[in-house]
Amino acid sequence: MNWRKSTYSSGGDGDTCVEIAALATHIAIRDSKAPTRATLSILAPSFIAFIEGVKRRPQPGA
């Protein structure tokens, strides 16, 4: 799998983020601090809907 971490990842050592990998029909998600542990797999359309919802949500202090 080709894991990607957001370029917006920040914090301590820059490893406080999740990583994603695109599969044929799913998106795999894992904790960047524990990459050998379990992953979560979500149907790609559901993941896209989640991301679009997060983008539409008002930001605190905005």
N, C-alpha and C positions, 0 to 999 in steps of 0.2 A: 504494500500500500504506500501511496505517496502522501505522507502527513504534512499538513500546512498549519502554521501558527500565524495568527493575526500580526500584522506589522504594528498594531496598536497595543500589543502586549507590553505590559509594564509592571513595575513593582520590583521589590528586592533585586533579584538577579535577572529580571525579565522573563522568568519562567512561571509566572502566576497566570496561566492562561490555559485554555483548552486548545486542542489541535483537532482538525477535521481531515478526513480523507473521503474523496468522492468515489463511490462504487457504482456499479451499473444502475441500480435502482434505489440505493440507500446512501446515506451519509453516515460515516462512522465518526464517533466523537470519543476523545480520551483526554485524560488529565495530563498536561505537559510535565507535571512534577512526578508523575508515576506512569510512564509510558508502557511499562510491562504489565500493568494491572488491567482489569476488565475494560472493555469499550462498550459504548452505547451505539446502537444502530437504529436510525430513524429513516422512514421512507423519504426520499428526496423531496416530493411535493410538500410534505408536512414540515420539513426543515426550512424550505423556502418560505412557506407561509409564516413560520415563526420569525424568521429574520426580517421579513417585510413588516410584521407587526411591531417588532422592536424598533425598527427605523421610524415608524409612524408615531410612536409613543413620545409624548413631550418629555424633554430632558429637564431634570431638576435645575431650578435657577434660571430657566430660559424664559 
